[in-house]
Amino acid sequence: FADVPNGLAAISKVPAMGWAQVVAYAGFCELSAGSDDWKTGTPGDYGFKVLTSSDPAEKTKKLSAELANGRLAMMAIIGMFFQDGLTGSAWGDWALYTDSPLRAFENELGVQPPTGFWDPAGFCSDGDAQEFYRRRCVEIKHGR
């Protein structure tokens, strides 16, 4: 497994027959366990009341909570996919994302978090450090 990369890059290493097995197993699971549940109007209800409830109001509350948590989990995994696509790591190694627009001016004169370098009038376009320092002193003196 040393040649299998982490994250989304691992998908490219799965052979076609592997994907065929995944699809065949998912189809088997869908078709073998209660494929006519949709006719009764209660898909997935097998009469197991330990985690749900016999009380309709309580059952509705628990099913709503399950739906909300499922949606939250879907958003979280999509966020991890997006982060993995940008950085190559699903666990947040943003140091690997060197194309970030937030890093555009991080090593230049006058950059301050969180906005970075802000010079809408273009006074600092010449890059003169002495002139920049003079403007900075004047800015502080005038209390801006």
ABEGO torsion letter per residue (X at the ends): XAABBBEAAAAAABBAAAAAAAAAAAAAAAAABGAAAAAAGBBGBAGBAAABBABAAAAAAAAAAAAAAAAAAAAAAAAAAAAAAAAGBAAGBAAABAABAAAAAAABBGBBOAAEBBBAAGAAAAGBAAAAAAAAAAAAAAGX
